[in-house]
Amino acid sequence: MSQPSKVHKFKSLKSLATRLHSDVNDLHCVLIYAYNRTGKTRLSMEFKDQGKRKGKGAPNTLYFNAYTEDLFVWHNDLDQDTNRYLKINEASSFFDGLKDLALDETIAGYLSRYADFEFDIDYENWTVTFRKGLDENIKISRGEERIFIWCLFMAICERVIDGLDSYRWVTHLYIDDPISSLDDNNAIAIACDLAEIVRKAARRRGENDEPAPIRTLFSSHHALFFNVMCNELGRTPEGQEKISTKRYFLHRQDADGAFTMRATGDTPYFHHVATLAELQRCVQTGTLYTYHFNALRSILERTASFLGHDDLRVCLAGLEDEALYNRALHLLSHGKYAITEPVEMVDDNKELFRRILTDVLDRFKFAVPDLAPTPKKANP
């Protein structure tokens, strides 16, 4: 039986970003799976800033994250409701040389795979208008907007890999969660296209035909997207060199806690066992709050769904106190509990929660990971 991967702990984003710099310099790509609120976007910015500090002010990382999406702002023409367009923030270095790159055809090539609308970029006024059939200046959905921005980023990446002067400073790509608001079909299609970009970046050659790979970091909370990326980068197309990668699960127990990172496989369905580890630790220390019932119910709902059932009761069937557990999980998880203002459980509910968690862990034999030191026991 293989040994569990070592858990690495980092007290700050700075130390974590330093570790990722070290890793990716020996690899083609580092892939990180982390659920929302872990700090992925801030990590991508710290990674970018470290590269800039090392370059004494000269950047080396082209990034895609929530900040990239904020470079586009809608003008909805509230007065006439006809002249709608997306305004581009031309002050950003993200668009360096955009006028000279003739990206429209490349963007359109990507866009046609994911959506059925067309676009026109006005490079003089830095605006984008959209059309579908005979309808001009249409307002597209948030998901379509993000697809368009992503396609523009992919087109820029192609020019980066081609070594155009405008983006010659780029040695690293950091891509964080490019698929917000997308359905699973588009998530798979985009993962395949992104993997192809990563392979091209890894094979990049310099002016004298020497190897000049662009290193890529990629992070996502989307398990399917992450899984497809891992599978795509794990295979080696005929005639191409193998892509070297590392895959991590990044975790943070709470907003102020340390980061933990450990190697993972290509199926990082790890969020639920990380949550179970936290719940188990809370049981051990007695620091149980009302919202923990919500967390446990969420895990059981997903477990039941995975097994093909529509009721979490299937997870409790056959347990000695099945009816009591089922009633408790439904009644005690209905409160609008705020994580930022936790309410401690009463002692009877703590004991009931402990019994439910223990019985569920014993029944399903979850491999609960050791992600962080057990905190000190709370004062009674």
VOBA-1610 file (N, C-alpha, C; in pm, whole numbers, padded with zeros to 5 digits, always signed):
BEGIN
Met+00085-00120+00000Met+00000+00000+00000Met+00088+00124+00000Ser+00059+00220-00088Ser+00142+00339-00098Ser+00123+00429+00024Gln+00232+00500+00057Gln+00226+00592+00169Gln+00156+00720+00127Pro+00082+00785+00219Pro+00019+00913+00184Pro+00124+01019+00155Ser+00090+01110+00066Ser+00183+01217+00030Ser+00208+01309+00149Lys+00329+01363+00153Lys+00365+01453+00262Lys+00284+01582+00251Val+00244+01633+00366Val+00172+01760+00371Val+00272+01872+00400His+00278+01969+00309His+00368+02084+00328His+00287+02201+00384Lys+00342+02267+00482Lys+00270+02379+00546Lys+00340+02509+00515Phe+00260+02614+00491Phe+00313+02747+00458Phe+00237+02850+00542Lys+00314+02934+00610Lys+00250+03032+00699Lys+00193+03151+00624Ser+00239+03173+00502Ser+00194+03293+00429Ser+00187+03266+00280Leu+00118+03356+00209Leu+00113+03347+00063Leu+00253+03363+00004Lys+00334+03446+00069Lys+00468+03471+00018Lys+00552+03343+00014Ser+00551+03269+00125Ser+00630+03145+00129Ser+00573+03040+00034Leu+00441+03039+00021Leu+00377+02945-00072Leu+00415+02979-00217Ala+00409+03107-00251Ala+00445+03148-00387Ala+00592+03118-00416Thr+00678+03135-00315Thr+00820+03104-00333Thr+00839+02956-00365Arg+00764+02870-00294Arg+00773+02726-00321Arg+00727+02694-00463Leu+00621+02759-00509Leu+00571+02732-00644Leu+00669+02780-00750His+00734+02894-00724His+00839+02940-00816His+00947+02832-00829Ser+00987+02779-00714Ser+01093+02678-00714Ser+01049+02553-00791Asp+00924+02512-00768Asp+00874+02391-00835Asp+00867+02409-00986Val+00804+02518-01028Val+00774+02531-01171Val+00900+02557-01253Asn+01005+02608-01188Asn+01129+02630-01264Asn+01194+02501-01310Asp+01156+02389-01249Asp+01208+02259-01291Asp+01105+02178-01370Leu+00991+02240-01397Leu+00882+02167-01462Leu+00823+02249-01576His+00736+02185-01651His+00660+02260-01751His+00533+02320-01692Cys+00472+02250-01598Cys+00343+02297-01547Cys+00320+02246-01405Val+00265+02333-01320Val+00218+02296-01187Val+00067+02316-01184Leu-00005+02213-01144Leu-00151+02220-01139Leu-00194+02216-00993Ile-00283+02306-00956Ile-00329+02317-00817Ile-00480+02306-00813Tyr-00527+02216-00728Tyr-00670+02208-00703Tyr-00697+02268-00566Ala-00789+02361-00558Ala-00825+02423-00430Ala-00967+02475-00441Tyr-01044+02458-00337Tyr-01182+02505-00345Tyr-01188+02655-00318Asn-01305+02712-00344Asn-01320+02856-00330Asn-01291+02902-00187Arg-01246+03025-00174Arg-01212+03092-00048Arg-01079+03043+00008Thr-01004+02964-00071Thr-00872+02923-00024Thr-00770+03036-00040Gly-00791+03122-00141Gly-00696+03231-00165Gly-00623+03216-00297Lys-00683+03148-00393Lys-00615+03122-00521Lys-00583+03251-00596Thr-00681+03344-00600Thr-00657+03468-00675Thr-00543+03548-00612Arg-00544+03560-00480Arg-00436+03633-00413Arg-00302+03562-00432Leu-00306+03430-00438Leu-00182+03356-00463Leu-00127+03388-00602Ser-00214+03394-00700Ser-00168+03425-00836Ser-00106+03564-00842Met-00161+03660-00766Met-00106+03796-00765Met+00028+03801-00691Glu+00038+03725-00582Glu+00166+03721-00509Glu+00273+03656-00596Phe+00237+03552-00669Phe+00333+03488-00760Phe+00381+03588-00864Lys+00285+03663-00922Lys+00320+03764-01022Lys+00411+03872-00961Asp+00377+03917-00840Asp+00455+04023-00775Asp+00597+03975-00743Gln+00611+03849-00702Gln+00745+03797-00674Gln+00831+03798-00800Gly+00772+03761-00910Gly+00847+03765-01036Gly+00891+03906-01070Lys+00802+04002-01040Lys+00835+04143-01069Lys+00946+04192-00977Arg+00942+04151-00849Arg+01048+04193-00756Arg+01182+04133-00796Lys+01181+04007-00837Lys+01307+03944-00880Lys+01363+04013-01002Gly+01275+04065-01086Gly+01319+04135-01206Gly+01343+04283-01183Lys+01345+04323-01053Lys+01368+04465-01017Lys+01270+04556-01090Gly+01145+04514-01087Gly+01039+04596-01145Gly+00991+04548-01281Ala+01067+04462-01343Ala+01027+04409-01475Ala+00943+04283-01456Pro+00818+04281-01503Pro+00733+04162-01484Pro+00778+04046-01572Asn+00741+03925-01531Asn+00769+03807-01614Asn+00649+03712-01624Thr+00538+03749-01555Thr+00423+03658-01550Thr+00300+03720-01614Leu+00245+03654-01713Leu+00116+03693-01770Leu+00011+03609-01699Tyr-00085+03676-01637Tyr-00182+03601-01556Tyr-00325+03619-01606Phe-00404+03520-01573Phe-00548+03526-01598Phe-00617+03492-01468Asn-00696+03586-01416Asn-00773+03560-01294Asn-00890+03660-01289Ala-00949+03676-01173Ala-01064+03766-01161Ala-01028+03909-01199Tyr-00903+03949-01177Tyr-00860+04084-01214Tyr-00863+04101-01367Thr-00828+03996-01438Thr-00832+04002-01584Thr-00974+04029-01632Glu-01070+03959-01573Glu-01209+03977-01613Glu-01257+04118-01581Asp-01199+04180-01478Asp-01239+04317-01441Asp-01185+04422-01537Leu-01100+04381-01630Leu-01050+04477-01730Leu-01156+04508-01835Phe-01268+04437-01828Phe-01378+04458-01923Phe-01502+04503-01846Val-01558+04616-01885Val-01674+04672-01814Val-01785+04703-01915Trp-01906+04668-01881Trp-02018+04688-01972Trp-02066+04832-01974His-02093+04881-02095His-02171+05003-02114His-02306+04957-02169Asn-02413+04978-02094Asn-02543+04922-02133Asn-02637+05025-02198Asp-02590+05145-02219Asp-02671+05250-02283Asp-02809+05259-02217Leu-02810+05300-02093Leu-02935+05305-02018Leu-03034+05407-02075Asp-02983+05507-02147Asp-03073+05610-02202Asp-03150+05558-02324Gln-03076+05499-02421Gln-03141+05454-02545Gln-03161+05303-02551Asp-03086+05229-02469Asp-03096+05082-02464Asp-03069+05019-02602Thr-02974+05074-02675Thr-02943+05018-02808Thr-02793+04999-02830Asn-02712+05093-02782Asn-02569+05091-02813Asn-02491+05027-02697Arg-02498+04896-02690Arg-02434+04825-02578Arg-02297+04774-02623Tyr-02199+04790-02537Tyr-02066+04740-02571Tyr-01986+04713-02445Leu-01879+04638-02464Leu-01788+04605-02356Leu-01666+04696-02367Lys-01640+04774-02263Lys-01530+04868-02265Lys-01404+04800-02214Ile-01293+04812-02289Ile-01164+04753-02251Ile-01080+04856-02178Asn-01019+04817-02067Asn-00927+04906-01994Asn-00791+04903-02064Glu-00772+04997-02156Glu-00652+04996-02238Glu-00525+05029-02160Ala-00539+05078-02035Ala-00422+05114-01955Ala-00346+04991-01906Ser-00408+04874-01912Ser-00344+04753-01860Ser-00238+04701-01958Ser-00125+04656-01902Ser-00020+04596-01985Ser-00066+04465-02047Phe-00178+04412-01994Phe-00234+04289-02053Phe-00261+04307-02202Phe-00291+04430-02242Phe-00327+04455-02382Phe-00212+04514-02462Asp-00090+04505-02409Asp+00025+04558-02481Asp+00029+04502-02623Gly+00033+04592-02720Gly+00048+04547-02857Gly-00076+04486-02918Leu-00189+04495-02846Leu-00310+04429-02896Leu-00349+04480-03035Lys-00330+04611-03058Lys-00368+04668-03187Lys-00291+04605-03303Asp-00167+04566-03274Asp-00080+04519-03383Asp-00082+04368-03403Leu-00156+04298-03318Leu-00145+04151-03323Leu-00248+04083-03411Ala-00350+04157-03454Ala-00453+04099-03541Ala-00508+03970-03482Leu-00565+03984-03362Leu-00610+03865-03290Leu-00751+03819-03327Asp-00823+03902-03401Asp-00965+03872-03423Asp-00989+03732-03477Glu-00909+03694-03575Glu-00931+03564-03637Glu-00904+03450-03538Thr-00798+03466-03458Thr-00767+03362-03359Thr-00874+03355-03252Ile-00919+03473-03204Ile-01027+03474-03104Ile-01151+03408-03160Ala-01187+03444-03283Ala-01307+03388-03345Ala-01295+03236-03360Gly-01174+03188-03388Gly-01155+03043-03400Gly-01184+02970-03271Tyr-01136+03026-03160Tyr-01166+02965-03031Tyr-01315+02980-02996Leu-01366+03102-03018Leu-01503+03131-02975Leu-01605+03041-03043Ser-01580+03008-03169Ser-01676+02926-03243Ser-01691+02787-03183Arg-01595+02745-03100Arg-01604+02612-03038Arg-01695+02612-02916Tyr-01715+02734-02858Tyr-01787+02737-02730Tyr-01920+02813-02736Ala-01936+02901-02834Ala-02054+02989-02834Ala-02099+03016-02976Asp-02217+03080-02989Asp-02274+03103-03122Asp-02299+03252-03149Phe-02220+03338-03089Phe-02231+03481-03120Phe-02099+03528-03181Glu-02104+03645-03243Glu-01986+03703-03306Glu-01953+03838-03243Phe-01838+03892-03274Phe-01793+04014-03206Phe-01717+04103-03305Asp-01704+04230-03265Asp-01622+04327-03340Asp-01545+04410-03238Ile-01414+04418-03256Ile-01331+04498-03165Ile-01297+04630-03233Asp-01326+04740-03165Asp-01289+04873-03212Asp-01160+04911-03140Tyr-01047+04899-03210Tyr-00918+04921-03146Tyr-00888+05069-03122Glu-00963+05156-03187Glu-00943+05299-03163Glu-01009+05343-03034Asn-01128+05292-03010Asn-01205+05331-02891Asn-01200+05226-02779Trp-01130+05115-02802Trp-01115+05009-02704Trp-01251+04958-02656Thr-01333+04919-02751Thr-01464+04864-02719Thr-01486+04734-02798Val-01576+04652-02747Val-01615+04528-02817Val-01767+04525-02825Thr-01820+04506-02943Thr-01965+04487-02960Thr-01992+04344-03004Phe-02113+04299-02976Phe-02147+04159-03004Phe-02274+04153-03089Arg-02281+04049-03170Arg-02398+04029-03255Arg-02428+03881-03269Lys-02555+03854-03295Lys-02598+03714-03317Lys-02703+03716-03426Gly-02675+03655-03540Gly-02767+03660-03653Gly-02784+03803-03701Leu-02909+03849-03706Leu-02938+03985-03750Leu-02938+04085-03635Asp-02925+04036-03515Asp-02928+04124-03398Asp-02790+04184-03372Glu-02784+04318-03369Glu-02658+04389-03347Glu-02654+04444-03204Asn-02532+04471-03158Asn-02511+04533-03026Asn-02587+04461-02915Ile-02582+04332-02917Ile-02658+04255-02816Ile-02582+04251-02685Lys-02658+04230-02579Lys-02600+04206-02447Lys-02585+04055-02432Ile-02463+04007-02409Ile-02441+03864-02392Ile-02445+03830-02243Ser-02463+03703-02212Ser-02472+03660-02072Ser-02335+03668-02005Arg-02335+03659-01872Arg-02209+03663-01797Arg-02118+03548-01838Gly-02178+03428-01857Gly-02096+03314-01898Gly-02036+03335-02036Glu-02116+03391-02130Glu-02065+03417-02266Glu-01955+03524-02262Glu-01975+03624-02177Glu-01873+03729-02164Glu-01740+03670-02118Arg-01747+03581-02021Arg-01623+03521-01970Arg-01559+03429-02073Ile-01641+03363-02152Ile-01586+03281-02261Ile-01510+03369-02359Phe-01571+03485-02395Phe-01504+03576-02488Phe-01369+03623-02432Ile-01368+03665-02305Ile-01243+03712-02243Ile-01140+03600-02241Trp-01185+03481-02211Trp-01093+03368-02209Trp-01036+03341-02348Cys-01119+03351-02451Cys-01071+03330-02588Cys-00968+03435-02626Leu-00990+03560-02581Leu-00892+03665-02608Leu-00759+03632-02539Phe-00769+03582-02416Phe-00646+03543-02344Phe-00573+03431-02417Met-00647+03332-02463Met-00585+03220-02536Met-00515+03271-02662Ala-00579+03368-02730Ala-00518+03423-02851Ala-00388+03496-02817Ile-00388+03571-02706Ile-00265+03638-02663Ile-00158+03535-02629Cys-00197+03427-02562Cys-00099+03321-02528Cys-00031+03267-02653Glu-00108+03252-02758Glu-00047+03201-02882Glu+00061+03296-02933Arg+00033+03429-02923Arg+00133+03526-02967Arg+00254+03526-02872Val+00229+03505-02743Val+00339+03495-02647Val+00431+03380-02685Ile+00372+03266-02714Ile+00450+03148-02749Ile+00524+03169-02881Asp+00460+03247-02969Asp+00527+03278-03097Asp+00647+03369-03078Gly+00659+03432-02958Gly+00775+03516-02929Gly+00765+03657-02983Leu+00642+03710-02998Leu+00629+03847-03047Leu+00686+03947-02948Asp+00738+04056-03000Asp+00809+04154-02918Asp+00723+04207-02803Ser+00596+04229-02828Ser+00509+04289-02726Ser+00502+04206-02598Tyr+00521+04076-02610Tyr+00510+03988-02494Tyr+00638+03908-02472Arg+00752+03963-02517Arg+00878+03891-02501Arg+00918+03878-02354Trp+00861+03964-02267Trp+00893+03961-02125Trp+00830+03842-02052Val+00738+03773-02115Val+00664+03666-02047Val+00746+03537-02043Thr+00775+03491-01922Thr+00839+03360-01904Thr+00749+03263-01828His+00644+03318-01764His+00552+03235-01687His+00408+03273-01720Leu+00321+03174-01720Leu+00176+03195-01728Leu+00116+03147-01597Tyr+00025+03228-01538Tyr-00047+03182-01419Tyr-00196+03197-01450Ile-00265+03086-01454Ile-00406+03084-01494Ile-00489+03032-01377Asp-00579+03118-01328Asp-00662+03081-01214Asp-00808+03076-01255Asp-00868+02961-01240Asp-01011+02941-01260Asp-01068+03013-01381Pro-01035+02968-01500Pro-01086+03037-01619Pro-01228+02999-01657Ile-01293+02914-01581Ile-01419+02857-01630Ile-01538+02887-01542Ser-01533+02996-01464Ser-01648+03031-01383Ser-01771+03049-01472Ser-01882+03001-01427Ser-02011+03016-01496Ser-02024+02931-01622Leu-01934+02839-01647Leu-01944+02756-01767Leu-02009+02622-01735Asp-02080+02566-01835Asp-02135+02433-01815Asp-02024+02329-01835Asp-02055+02204-01801Asp-01952+02100-01803Asp-01898+02073-01943Asn-01986+02082-02045Asn-01938+02057-02182Asn-01830+02158-02221Asn-01856+02286-02194Asn-01756+02387-02226Asn-01633+02374-02136Ala-01653+02331-02012Ala-01538+02314-01922Ala-01442+02210-01979Ile-01497+02102-02033Ile-01411+01997-02091Ile-01342+02049-02217Ala-01419+02119-02303Ala-01361+02170-02428Ala-01249+02269-02399Ile-01272+02358-02302Ile-01170+02458-02269Ile-01049+02392-02206Ala-01069+02291-02123Ala-00956+02220-02063Ala-00868+02158-02172Cys-00929+02101-02273Cys-00851+02040-02382Cys-00772+02146-02457Asp-00835+02261-02484Asp-00764+02369-02554Asp-00652+02427-02468Leu-00678+02443-02338Leu-00574+02496-02250Leu-00456+02400-02241Ala-00484+02271-02234Ala-00376+02173-02229Ala-00289+02181-02354Glu-00351+02207-02468Glu-00274+02222-02592Glu-00185+02346-02586Ile-00237+02455-02529Ile-00155+02576-02512Ile-00036+02545-02421Val-00060+02473-02310Val+00049+02439-02218Val+00155+02355-02288Arg+00111+02262-02372Arg+00207+02180-02446Arg+00290+02266-02542Lys+00223+02360-02610Lys+00297+02450-02699Lys+00397+02534-02621Ala+00355+02584-02504Ala+00444+02666-02421Ala+00565+02585-02376Ala+00543+02457-02346Ala+00653+02371-02300Ala+00752+02343-02412Arg+00704+02338-02536Arg+00791+02305-02650Arg+00855+02429-02712Arg+00828+02546-02657Arg+00873+02671-02719Arg+01025+02671-02737Arg+01070+02725-02850Arg+01212+02737-02880Arg+01250+02884-02888Gly+01375+02916-02857Gly+01425+03052-02863Gly+01469+03092-03002Glu+01528+03212-03012Glu+01568+03266-03142Glu+01673+03177-03209Asn+01759+03113-03131Asn+01862+03025-03185Asn+01822+02878-03178Asp+01694+02856-03170Asp+01636+02721-03167Asp+01672+02644-03040Glu+01713+02718-02936Glu+01737+02651-02809Glu+01605+02637-02731Pro+01593+02539-02643Pro+01469+02527-02565Pro+01445+02653-02483Ala+01326+02707-02492Ala+01288+02827-02416Ala+01144+02813-02369Pro+01120+02711-02286Pro+00982+02685-02245Pro+00924+02797-02159Ile+00797+02819-02172Ile+00724+02909-02082Ile+00660+02821-01975Arg+00689+02853-01849Arg+00637+02773-01738Arg+00492+02814-01708Thr+00410+02717-01677Thr+00268+02745-01654Thr+00225+02697-01517Leu+00150+02781-01447Leu+00081+02740-01324Leu-00067+02753-01349Phe-00141+02661-01298Phe-00284+02655-01323Phe-00353+02615-01193Ser-00457+02687-01156Ser-00532+02651-01035Ser-00681+02656-01065Ser-00756+02568-00999Ser-00901+02564-01021Ser-00970+02498-00902His-01096+02535-00883His-01179+02470-00782His-01269+02365-00848His-01264+02357-00981His-01358+02274-01056His-01295+02136-01079Ala-01348+02034-01009Ala-01285+01902-01011Ala-01282+01842-01151Leu-01393+01855-01226Leu-01396+01799-01362Leu-01292+01867-01451Phe-01287+01999-01445Phe-01190+02074-01526Phe-01048+02033-01490Phe-01020+02026-01361Phe-00886+01985-01316Phe-00853+01844-01364Asn-00951+01756-01354Asn-00929+01617-01393Asn-00898+01605-01542Val-00971+01678-01625Val-00947+01673-01769Val-00809+01730-01801Met-00773+01841-01734Met-00640+01899-01755Met-00530+01796-01723Cys-00545+01729-01610Cys-00445+01629-01570Cys-00435+01518-01674Asn-00551+01470-01718Asn-00550+01361-01817Asn-00488+01405-01948Glu-00522+01526-01993Glu-00469+01576-02120Glu-00317+01595-02113Leu-00269+01653-02002Leu-00125+01675-01989Leu-00051+01546-01957Gly-00123+01447-01907Gly-00060+01320-01874Gly-00032+01232-01995Arg-00104+01255-02103Arg-00081+01175-02224Arg+00021+01246-02312Thr+00091+01169-02390Thr+00194+01227-02478Thr+00158+01198-02622Pro+00114+01299-02698Pro+00081+01277-02840Pro+00202+01224-02916Glu+00176+01146-03016Glu+00283+01085-03095Glu+00376+01192-03153Gly+00505+01172-03133Gly+00603+01265-03187Gly+00635+01382-03097Gln+00569+01392-02981Gln+00595+01503-02890Gln+00661+01452-02762Glu+00733+01544-02693Glu+00796+01508-02566Glu+00693+01512-02455Lys+00718+01434-02351Lys+00628+01429-02235Lys+00634+01561-02159Ile+00519+01607-02113Ile+00513+01729-02033Ile+00537+01693-01886Ser+00630+01764-01822Ser+00656+01737-01680Ser+00564+01824-01594Thr+00494+01762-01500Thr+00397+01833-01417Thr+00406+01789-01271Lys+00353+01873-01184Lys+00323+01837-01046Lys+00179+01876-01018Arg+00113+01798-00937Arg-00028+01824-00907Arg-00042+01833-00755Tyr-00108+01940-00712Tyr-00122+01962-00568Tyr-00268+01985-00531Phe-00298+01949-00409Phe-00422+01993-00345Phe-00383+02098-00243Leu-00440+02217-00259Leu-00411+02329-00169Leu-00529+02347-00075His-00498+02362+00052His-00604+02370+00152His-00571+02478+00253Arg-00675+02539+00306Arg-00659+02634+00416Arg-00775+02615+00510Gln-00742+02589+00635Gln-00846+02553+00730Gln-00943+02668+00754Asp-00893+02789+00764Asp-00980+02906+00782Asp-00910+03026+00721Ala-00978+03141+00724Ala-00927+03259+00653Ala-00794+03308+00708Asp-00766+03281+00835Asp-00644+03330+00896Asp-00538+03222+00916Gly-00570+03099+00878Gly-00480+02988+00906Gly-00369+02972+00803Ala-00282+02875+00830Ala-00172+02846+00739Ala-00225+02767+00618Phe-00148+02768+00511Phe-00181+02691+00393Phe-00117+02553+00406Thr-00186+02452+00358Thr-00125+02320+00347Thr-00136+02275+00202Met-00036+02203+00156Met-00034+02159+00017Met+00023+02018+00011Arg-00042+01934-00062Arg+00012+01799-00078Arg-00013+01750-00219Ala+00074+01662-00264Ala+00062+01608-00399Ala-00068+01530-00410Thr-00129+01536-00527Thr-00255+01466-00547Thr-00254+01401-00684Gly-00351+01317-00709Gly-00363+01252-00839Gly-00450+01333-00931Asp-00502+01270-01034Asp-00581+01343-01130Asp-00729+01341-01097Thr-00764+01292-00981Thr-00903+01293-00939Thr-00909+01353-00799Pro-00898+01482-00789Pro-00882+01545-00659Pro-01015+01569-00588Tyr-01096+01468-00578Tyr-01220+01486-00504Tyr-01186+01486-00356Phe-01120+01594-00317Phe-01054+01596-00188Phe-01121+01692-00093His-01207+01777-00147His-01271+01878-00065His-01350+01815+00047His-01426+01710+00012His-01514+01651+00112His-01435+01584+00225Val-01323+01516+00192Val-01248+01453+00300Val-01169+01557+00381Ala-01132+01669+00315Ala-01068+01777+00390Ala-01168+01836+00490Thr-01293+01850+00445Thr-01397+01901+00535Thr-01421+01802+00649Leu-01423+01673+00616Leu-01441+01572+00720Leu-01326+01578+00821Ala-01204+01603+00772Ala-01090+01614+00863Ala-01109+01730+00959Glu-01162+01840+00908Glu-01187+01956+00994Glu-01296+01925+01096Leu-01401+01858+01049Leu-01510+01824+01142Leu-01461+01729+01251Gln-01379+01633+01211Gln-01325+01538+01308Gln-01237+01609+01410Arg-01160+01705+01364Arg-01074+01781+01454Arg-01157+01866+01550Cys-01265+01922+01499Cys-01353+02003+01584Cys-01420+01917+01691Val-01457+01794+01654Val-01513+01702+01752Val-01411+01673+01862Gln-01285+01651+01821Gln-01180+01617+01918Gln-01153+01732+02015Thr-01164+01856+01967Thr-01133+01972+02051Thr-01256+02031+02118Gly-01375+01987+02076Gly-01498+02040+02135Gly-01539+02175+02078Thr-01472+02220+01973Thr-01506+02350+01913Thr-01607+02331+01801Leu-01726+02291+01837Leu-01831+02263+01740Leu-01931+02378+01735Tyr-01959+02423+01613Tyr-02052+02534+01595Tyr-02171+02485+01512Thr-02280+02562+01519Thr-02404+02519+01454Thr-02387+02496+01303Tyr-02304+02577+01239Tyr-02290+02560+01094Tyr-02220+02430+01055His-02160+02360+01152His-02098+02232+01119His-02201+02128+01076Phe-02326+02141+01125Phe-02430+02050+01076Phe-02454+02072+00926Asn-02449+02199+00881Asn-02463+02227+00737Asn-02353+02158+00658Ala-02230+02166+00710Ala-02116+02108+00639Ala-02131+01956+00627Leu-02170+01892+00738Leu-02186+01746+00735Leu-02301+01706+00643Arg-02411+01781+00650Arg-02524+01748+00561Arg-02484+01763+00415Ser-02407+01868+00383Ser-02362+01890+00245Ser-02283+01770+00194Ile-02194+01716+00277Ile-02114+01601+00236Ile-02204+01479+00211Leu-02299+01458+00301Leu-02387+01341+00285Leu-02479+01357+00164Glu-02524+01480+00137Glu-02606+01503+00017Glu-02527+01466-00108Arg-02401+01509-00114Arg-02319+01480-00232Arg-02287+01331-00241Thr-02265+01267-00126Thr-02240+01123-00127Thr-02360+01048-00182Ala-02480+01087-00136Ala-02602+01023-00186Ala-02618+01046-00336Ser-02592+01170-00380Ser-02603+01202-00523Ser-02505+01118-00604Phe-02381+01103-00553Phe-02280+01022-00623Phe-02327+00878-00637Leu-02399+00830-00537Leu-02447+00692-00539Leu-02575+00678-00620Gly-02626+00789-00673Gly-02744+00784-00759Gly-02875+00801-00687His-02872+00852-00564His-02995+00869-00486His-03023+01018-00466Asp-03148+01050-00436Asp-03185+01189-00420Asp-03210+01226-00275Asp-03175+01139-00181Asp-03199+01166-00039Asp-03080+01116+00041Leu-03030+01202+00129Leu-02914+01163+00209Leu-02942+01048+00303Arg-03072+01013+00319Arg-03108+00906+00411Arg-03040+00775+00373Val-03006+00760+00243Val-02940+00638+00200Val-02804+00622+00269Cys-02743+00733+00309Cys-02612+00727+00377Cys-02627+00680+00521Leu-02748+00692+00574Leu-02771+00658+00715Leu-02844+00525+00731Ala-02893+00469+00619Ala-02974+00348+00624Ala-02901+00235+00695Gly-02969+00176+00793Gly-02911+00062+00864Gly-02838+00098+00991Leu-02807+00226+01010Leu-02741+00266+01135Leu-02841+00256+01250Glu-02791+00232+01368Glu-02879+00206+01483Glu-02975+00323+01508Asp-02924+00446+01495Asp-03007+00564+01521Asp-03039+00638+01392Glu-03071+00562+01288Glu-03096+00620+01157Glu-03200+00731+01160Ala-03313+00706+01224Ala-03422+00805+01224Ala-03380+00931+01298Leu-03313+00915+01412Leu-03268+01032+01489Leu-03166+01113+01409Tyr-03071+01044+01347Tyr-02968+01114+01270Tyr-03032+01191+01154Asn-03124+01127+01084Asn-03188+01191+00969Asn-03264+01316+01013Arg-03337+01303+01125Arg-03413+01419+01174Arg-03319+01532+01214Ala-03211+01498+01281Ala-03117+01600+01328Ala-03051+01673+01211Leu-03012+01597+01109Leu-02943+01660+00995Leu-03036+01753+00917His-03165+01722+00917His-03259+01809+00847His-03297+01930+00933Leu-03321+01909+01061Leu-03366+02019+01146Leu-03253+02114+01183Leu-03137+02060+01215Leu-03029+02143+01270Leu-02942+02205+01161Ser-02971+02176+01035Ser-02894+02238+00926Ser-02977+02343+00853His-03092+02379+00907His-03179+02475+00839His-03157+02619+00883Gly-03079+02639+00989Gly-03056+02775+01035Gly-02966+02851+00941Lys-02983+02982+00935Lys-02898+03067+00852Lys-02776+03107+00934Tyr-02687+03008+00951Tyr-02572+03030+01037Tyr-02461+03102+00962Ala-02409+03207+01019Ala-02300+03281+00958Ala-02167+03228+01010Ile-02078+03192+00915Ile-01947+03142+00955Ile-01868+03249+01028Thr-01892+03377+00990Thr-01817+03486+01052Thr-01867+03518+01193Glu-01987+03469+01227Glu-02040+03490+01362Glu-02088+03355+01416Pro-01993+03265+01442Pro-02032+03129+01479Pro-02103+03122+01613Val-02199+03031+01619Val-02273+03003+01743Val-02238+02862+01787Glu-02186+02849+01908Glu-02143+02718+01955Glu-02263+02628+01983Met-02250+02500+01950Met-02358+02404+01977Met-02375+02386+02127Val-02496+02352+02166Val-02517+02310+02305Val-02458+02171+02321Asp-02434+02131+02446Asp-02363+02005+02471Asp-02435+01884+02413Asp-02570+01881+02422Asp-02643+01766+02369Asp-02623+01752+02218Asn-02624+01866+02149Asn-02605+01861+02003Asn-02462+01824+01966Lys-02366+01868+02049Lys-02227+01828+02025Lys-02214+01676+02031Glu-02275+01617+02130Glu-02266+01471+02145Glu-02337+01401+02029Leu-02453+01454+01988Leu-02524+01395+01875Leu-02442+01408+01747Phe-02381+01523+01726Phe-02298+01543+01607Phe-02181+01445+01606Arg-02118+01428+01723Arg-02004+01336+01733Arg-02047+01194+01695Arg-02164+01151+01740Arg-02210+01016+01709Arg-02239+01000+01560Ile-02305+01101+01500Ile-02335+01091+01357Ile-02205+01084+01276Leu-02113+01175+01306Leu-01988+01179+01230Leu-01911+01048+01246Thr-01902+00998+01369Thr-01828+00873+01393Thr-01889+00757+01317Asp-02021+00746+01322Asp-02088+00634+01254Asp-02074+00645+01101Val-02082+00767+01048Val-02070+00784+00903Val-01927+00752+00858Leu-01827+00802+00932Leu-01689+00773+00895Leu-01661+00624+00901Asp-01717+00559+01002Asp-01695+00415+01017Asp-01765+00337+00906Arg-01881+00383+00866Arg-01955+00310+00764Arg-01890+00319+00627Phe-01848+00440+00587Phe-01795+00459+00452Phe-01644+00444+00444Lys-01578+00431+00557Lys-01432+00412+00559Lys-01360+00523+00484Phe-01403+00647+00506Phe-01335+00760+00443Phe-01189+00763+00487Ala-01100+00789+00392Ala-00958+00806+00425Ala-00935+00952+00461Val-00963+00986+00584Val-00955+01127+00627Val-00809+01167+00639Pro-00768+01272+00568Pro-00626+01311+00569Pro-00587+01389+00693Asp-00458+01390+00720Asp-00403+01472+00827Asp-00350+01599+00761Leu-00430+01706+00767Leu-00395+01828+00694Leu-00329+01934+00778Ala-00353+01933+00906Ala-00298+02039+00991Ala-00291+01990+01134Pro-00205+02047+01216Pro-00197+02006+01355Pro-00330+02026+01425Thr-00359+01939+01519Thr-00481+01955+01597Thr-00471+02078+01685Pro-00567+02172+01674Pro-00558+02293+01755Pro-00577+02262+01903Lys-00539+02360+01985Lys-00553+02341+02129Lys-00701+02330+02165Lys-00725+02253+02270Lys-00863+02232+02312Lys-00922+02363+02363Ala-01047+02389+02324Ala-01111+02514+02365Ala-01137+02514+02515Asn-01140+02632+02572Asn-01173+02644+02714Asn-01318+02607+02736Pro-01344+02532+02844Pro-01483+02494+02868Pro-01567+02617+02903
//
